[in-house]
Amino acid sequence: MTENAPHNRRTREPGRPRRRGQRAALPRYRQIADELIGDIKAGRWQVGDTLPGDMELTQRFSVGRHTVRAALQQLEHLGLISRRPRTGTVLQATEPTEAYSHSVQSSAGLLQYPPNTPLQITESGPFQVHGRLPGTLKLPAGSRWHHLGGLRASPDDGPPLCRVDVYLLPELGGIEQRLGRDARKIFEHIEEVAGRRVARVTIQLEAAALSPEIADSLHVAAGSPALAITRRFFDDDGVMFEISHAQHPAGRFSYELELARHWRTNEPAPSGGDRG
């Protein structure tokens, strides 16, 4: 406990301003962020104005550039400013936006399955799209892919967890020979072998009914409800090089998504003057 921290710390109710003791207990970059937001609310700058540069702010607050940048990053997350090379820090809004965000630490953490549920490839080969593919796949008619199909094992030796179909660019055919050697995902092998780095991933979830063939492989009745998840992987050039479609019978898989409201300050606006 720091010298200025209150002896009986209470949880601040939402919407209630921090007391001075609570403010002193905050990290320095948060204190600076609060002061800058207070300046913005007080009208010190107008939307479109350029805020002071990093060097000026380090002198004002007597801190290092790293601390100033951390404070400005908070304002950027809140939608108050934008920071661009040669343009500087520009005020975008005078009130923080409230948003929810889902944070994934790495692309390997997307829809992570338990480690003891390996994907068992049972079919592979060239594939050309004819007619309409199931669900959200929507691959162009006539397009050519390399297809991998199989089942993801159950963690308790029960019925399979899901049916998985993966479509890769034709030049990536043969990647299945590397699967099973370790716990890495298909896209991780592709990054290593083909040098296609994952720059963006989209995930689409939908309710679906299992076809008779898929239902039989999953040991459920035809038409049973399922959670279908389609993932698309794009490289740095925006090219989709992998698309996977997994169908999970009801009750065999759940995806927990945690949403956190961005931090926003409740500091009252300053009474005026530079408090640096």
N, C-alpha and C positions, 0 to 999 in steps of 0.2 A: 504493500500500500504506500503510495507516495505521500509526501508531507501535506499536500493540498487536497488529498482525497477525503471525502466525508467519511466519518467513522461508521455511520449507519447508512450504507448505500441502499437506496430503494430503486426498484425498477421504474423507469420513466413511463408514464402513461402515454399512449399514442397521441400526438398532437400537442403535448405539453412541452414548453421550452425547457432546455437544459438550464440548470442552475450554474452559477459560476464555478462551484466546486466540481460539478460534473464535467464542465468544459475543460478545466485544468487537467482532468484525468484522461482526456482524449489524446491520441497520438498527435504530434505536432502538425502533420500534414492535414489532419481532419480539422484542427483549430484554424489553420490557414484557409482551408476550403470554406469553413463557416464564415470567416471574416469576408472573404471575397463574395460569397453569396449575399451577405449582408450589404456589402457595397452595391451589388447589382440591384437588390431590392430597393435600396435608398436612391436609385437613379443616378449613381455616379457615372455609369456608362449607358448608352442607348444601344438597342439592337443594331448590329452592323458596325459598331465601334471596335477598334482594335485595342485589346487590353495591354497593360504593360508587359514587356518581355521578361523572360526568365531571370535575366541578370538584375533587372530593376526590382523584381519581386524578392530575389534572394537578399538584396540589400535592405528592402523594406522590412522583411521579417527576420533578418539575421539568421538565415538557415542556408543549407547547401542546395544546389540545383536539383538534386535527386528528390529532396523533400518538396520543393516547389512543383516539380513535375508530377509527383504523386497527388498533390492537392489539385492540380489542374486536371488530372485524369478523372478525379471524382466529379468535377464540374462537367467534364465531357460525357461521362456516363449518364449524368442527369439531363443531358440535352441542352445545357446552358451555353456551351461554347463549342467551337470547332478549332482544331489545330492543324495547320498545313504548312509545309515548307515554303518559305519566302512570303507567305501570307501572314503568318503569325497567329495569335490567338484572337479569334473574332467572336463577339457576343452574338449568340443565336436566339436566345430567349431570356426573359426576365423571371420566369417561374419554372422550377424543376418539373420535369415530366415524371409521372408515375408509370413504371413499366414492370413487367414480369419477365424474367429471363431464366433460361435453362442453361446451366453451365456444364460442359463436358470437358474434362481435363485433356483427353486425347481422342483421336478417331477410333482407337481400339476399344474405348469405353462405350461406344454406341451400341445399345441393345445387347449388352454383355450377357452371354449365357453362362451357366455354371461350368467350371473347368472340366467336370466329368460327364459332359454331354457332347462328345465329338460328332462332327458331321461325317457320315458314312456315304461316300459317293458310290452310287450303284449304276449310273449311266452317264456317258459323256460322248461328245461328238459334235460335228458341224450341225448348225440349225438355221433354217430359213423360215422367216415368219410367213405363215399362210393363214389367212382369216383373222379371227379375233382371239387374242390371248386373254387369259382370265384376269379379272380385277383391274388393278391400277397399272399393269405393265405397259400397255399402249405403245409397243414397239412398232415402228413403221412397217407396213406390209412390204414384203419382199426383201427386207433387210436381213443380212447374214450375221450370225453370231456363233460363238462356241458355247454349247450348253452343258451344264453340269447338273445332275439331279440326284437327290438322295434323301436320307432321313437323318435327323439329329437324334442321337440316342437319349434315352431317359436316364436320369441320375440314379434311379433305383431299380434298374433292370426291368422296368415296366414297359408299357406301350411307348412308341417313339414320341418324342416331344413335339416334333413338327416335320412337315415335308418342306424341303428347300429346293428351289430351282434357281440356278445362277446363269446369267447370260453375259458372256465376255466378248470383247472384240475378237474377231477371228485370229488375229496374230498372237493372241494370248493363249491359244489352245495348247494343251499339254501341261498347263500349270497344275493340273490335278495330280500329276506324278509327285509333286512336292508336298501335297497335303498329307497329314497324318504323321509327318516326321516330328512335328512339334505343335504347340498350341496356338501358333499364329493364325491369323485370319487370311482369307484368300487375298484381300487387297494388300496385306503386308507382304505376301510373297510376290505380288505383282510389283510393288514398289522396289523390292530388292532385285528382281530379275529383269524387269522391263524399264525400270526407272520412272514409272508413272507415279508421281506423288499425289496423294489425295489432297485436293485443295478445298473441296466442298462435298458435303453429303446431304441428300434430302431423304427424309423418312416420311412415309405415308402409311397410315393405319386405317383399316376398314373392316367392317363386319362382313363375313362371307359365308356361303354354304358350300360344303365340300362336295366335289364331284364323286361319283361312285368309285372311280379308280383310286383317287387320293384317299377317300374315306376308308377304303379297304386296307390300304397300306398302313393307315393309322389306327386301325382296329375300332372304327366307329361306324355308325350307320350312314348311308348316303344321305346327303342333304343336311348333315349335322352342322350346327353353327361353329364358326371358327374366327379367330383373329388373324387377319392377313396383314403382313407387314412388307412393304416394298421399300427397298433402299437403293438409291442411285449414287454412284461414285463418279465424281468429275475430277479431271486433272487440272493443272495450272492453265491450260489453254481452253478450259471450259468443255472439253470433250468427255462425254460419258463413256467410260471404259468398262464398267461393271454395273449390273443391275441384279439384285437378288429379290426373290419373292418367297416368303416363308408363310406357311399356313399352319396355325396352331389350333387344334381342337379345343373347345371350351373347357376351361379349368386346368389346362396344362402349362400355361405360361401367362405371366403378368408383367407389365412394364410400368415401373414406378417413375414418375416424372416429378421432380421437385422444382417448384417455381419460387423464386425469392424476389420480393419487392426491392427495387433499388433503394439504397440509402438516400434519404433526403434530410436536409437540415431543418430544424425548427427554431433556429436562432432568430431572435427579433432583429429587425433592421437597426444598424448603428445610428447613433444620435447625430452623427456628423463629424467631419474631421478625419484625418489620417491617423489611424491608431497603430501604425507600424512601430 
